[in-house]
Amino acid sequence: MGNPPRPRVGLVGLGAMGLGMAQSLRRAGHAPHVFDVRRDAAQAFAQEGGTACETLAELGARCDVVVSVVVNAAQTDAVLFGEDSLAAHMRPGSLFVMCSTVDPHWSVALEARLAQRGILYLDAPISGGAAKAASGQMTMMTAGTPAAYARAGGVLDAMAAKVYRLGDKAGAGSKVKVINQLLAGVHIAAAAEAMALGLREGVDPAALYDVITHSAGNSWMFENRMAHVLAGDYTPLSAVDIFVKDLGLVLDVARTSKFPLPLSSTAHQMFMQASTAGFAREDDSAVIKIFPGITLP
């Protein structure tokens, strides 16, 4: 008995995370089929190995495992069931790996919808940022049937340093991701508020940053995002509107069971204020721009 043949892998969505994941797959010895609505992005990737597909139908027909790294549930739905339908061309027994941040109830329903077509499903949101995606060091929060994991083979481990198996059906992966986004959004909002107070009080921002990053009040988000503020660089690695969406999902999930989330709701209002003030597409650290009476670096 030799090793089972390596699954043919496709990846949809070569954005900040998806491109790095496709590169990790290639580095692990896969020859990924890729699709992006920006054809030049797919072709640029394929120049160094792999295949750029012109359509989702072509990718679906050629692959045993398809990894989807698009922005949200609506885009995932369009990929699977839109005009150029991926689901219509995936073979029974193939696997769809959903890496977007979505409502867990939606993910549960998608598993059932794909099962009607004989397609396996993994609820598999991701975290870690673009750099960790590119180095294969990101985290995947996954849930799905044993058959889905068996079909995935080594594909997940090729993309992530930590692959958490959180349940034997869809939903738990997305629930844990939503909770991670609660913390991420609240931490960014709190970091911005702290830096804003420091600026208001005339504290040297570089000195404040140095002290906090060596003190108990530090957070990963303070250290990462307030560096953007100090540099005056709001080039979006993750945009303000991502947290308008993700903290909205957090509150939607909690509202279903009437569960109070006072900090999440305040942070959500802060990101919405920043978005409406014109900073929607700036880096999420631009939430600091909602504070009056301060001069930013």
N, C-alpha and C positions, 0 to 999 in steps of 0.2 A: 504494500500500500504506500504510494507516494503521497505528497501533500496535495490537497485539492487544488484545482487550477485557480489562479488568481482571478478574482472577479473583474469584469470590465467596468470601469468607473467613469461616470459622467459628473460634471459639476456645472451648475447653473448660477450665474451671478458672480462676475469677477470684480467686485468692489473691494473695499479696504480689507475685509476679512476673507472673502472668497478667493481673491488672487493668491494670497498667502497659503490658503488651504490647498489650492490646486498645485502650487509649487511644492508643498510638502508631499503631496501624493506622488508627484513626479520624482522627487528626491528619493522616495521610498521604493521606486522601481515600477510604479504604475505609469501607464501612458494615457492620461485622462482625456476624455472628450469634453470639450468646454463649450458653453454657449453664454453669450451676453448680448443684450440689446445693442450695445456698442460693438459692432462687428470687428472694428479695428482692435479692440481690447482682446477679443478671443484670438484673432490672427497673430497679434504680437506675442501672446502666450505660447501659441503652437509653434512658433519659429524655433523655440528651444526644446521642443518635444511635446507630444500629444497632438490632438486633432481639434481644430476649430470647426464646430458644426454650424451650418447655415440656419437650421431650424431646430426647434425643440423636438419635433417629430423624429428627425434624423438621430438626435442624441438619445431619445427614449428607445428607439428601435435597436440601437447598437450596444446598450449598456445593461448590466445586471444590477448595478447599484447607482442611483442618481442622488447626488448631494445638492440640496437647494439652499443657497445663501443669498436670499433676497430680503427686502426691507421689512415686510410685514405680512399679515395674513392675506390681505387683498392681492398682493403681488404673487404670493404662493398659489393662491386660487387661480390667478390668471395663467401662471406657468402650467399648472396641472390641467385645467379645464377650459382655458381660453381658446381663441381661434386656432392658434398653433398648439394643439393640445398634447402635452407630454403624456398624460395618463392614457390617452387613446392608443399610444404607440409603445407603451411599456409592456413587456411580456408578463403573463401570470408567473408568480414566483420571484419576480424582480423586486427590488427594494427602493423605496423613496425615503431619504433621510432629510428631515425638515429642521433647518438650523436657525430659523427666524425667531424673534421674540413675539409670541402670540398669546391670546387668551387660551388658557388650558382647556376650557370647554370646547373651543374651536378645534384644538388639536385632537381631542377625543373623537369628535365628530368626523374629522378627516380620516382617522384610522379606519373607522367603520365604512366610510365612503370608498376608500381605496380597496378595502377587503372585498367589497362587492365585485371588484374587477380582478380579484386574485392578486393584488399588489400588496406586498408587505410594507410596513411603515415603522419608522423610528422617530419619536418625538425627541429632538436632539439639539436644543439651543446651546449656544456657545458663548464663551466669555474669555477675555484676556487681551483684547486689542489687536491691532494690525501687526505689530512686531512679533507677538507670540504666535499669531496665526502663521506668519511667514517662516518662523523657526520650528513649527510643529510643537510648540510648547503650550498651546491654549488648553482650556478646560471645556469638556462637553458634558452636559447634564442630560442623560438619556433615559428613555423608558420605551419599552416595546416587548413584543412577544419573543420567546426563545428562538422561534423560526427567523424572526427579523435579525436578531443578533448573529445567528448562524450564517445567514446570507451575507451580512456585512463583512465577515471574515476579518482581515487585518486592516480594513479601510479606516475605521475610526482611530485605531492606534497610530496609523500613519499621519494623521492630522493633529492629534492631541496628546499631550503628556498625561493628562488626567481624563479618563473616560469613566464617569460615574454611571452605574446602572441603578436606577432609582425605582423601577417598577416593571411589572410584566405586562403592562398595557400602557397606552399613551396617556399623558396628562401630568404625571409626576415631574417629568423633565421641565415642562413649561411652568409648573408651579414653582419649582426651585429657582428657575431663571427670573421669574417675576419678583420673587423675594430678593434675589440678588440685585435686581434693578431698583427695588425700594431703597436698599442700602446705598447703592451707587448714587442715585438721584439726591437723596437726603444728604449724603456726605459732600457732594459737590456744592449743594445749596449752603450747607453749614460752613464749608471752607470759604466760599465767596463772602458770606456774612462776616466771618472772622477777619478776613483780609480787608474788607471794606471798613470795618470798625478801626482796624489798625491805621489805615490811610486817613480816616477822619480824625483820629487822635494824634496824627503827626508822627507816628512810628515809622522808622525807615523800613520799607517793605522787604528789602533783601535781608535785613537783619531779622525781621519778624519771621520770614520764611525759614531762615537758618535755625532759629531757636525752636520753632514749632516742629520742624522735621527731626529735631533731636529731643523732643519732649513727649509726654504722655498724650497730649492733645492731637498728635499727628494722626493722619489717616492716609491710606494709599492715594485717595482722591485729592487730598490737600497737597500732598507732595507732587503728584502728577499734574494736576490742573492749575494750581497757583503758579507753577513754573511758566505756564502759558501767559498768565496775567502779568507776571514780572517782565516777560519778554515783549509784552504788548502784541502778542501773536495769536490771533483768533482764527487762524486757518483751521477749518473744521476737521478734526480727527473723528469726533462724534459731535453732532450738531445739537443746538438747543432743542430743535423740534423732535429729536429722538427721545428726549426726556419728557416733552409734552406728551408724546405717544406712550412711552413706557410707564411713566407714573400714572397716566390715565388708565392703562391696563391694570396696574396695581390696585387702583381705586375701584375699577370695575369688578375685579375678582372679590375684593372685600365687601363691596356693596351687596353682592349676591347673598352673602350670609349675614348682612347687617353688622359687619365687623368694623369698629372705629380705627382709623389710621390718622391721627392728628398731625404727625410730622410729615407724612407722605402728602397729605392734602395741602399743607402749607408750601412744601417744596414744589408741588405741581403748579400752584398759583404763581410762584416765583418764575418758573420756566415759561408759563403762559404769558406773564407780563413781559419777560425778555423777548419772547417771540413776537408779540404784538407791537413792541417798541421798535421792531425792525432788525432784531438780531437772530431771527429764526434759523438762518443757515450758517451762523457763526459757530465756532467751537462752544461746547456747552459751558465752558468757563466764563463765557460772556454773560451768564446770569448775574455776574457782579455789576454789570452795567445798569441794573435797575436801581442801585442805591444812589440817592441824591447827595450832593454836597461833597463829593470826593473827586480828586483828580487821579486818574489811573496812569500807571507808568506807560 
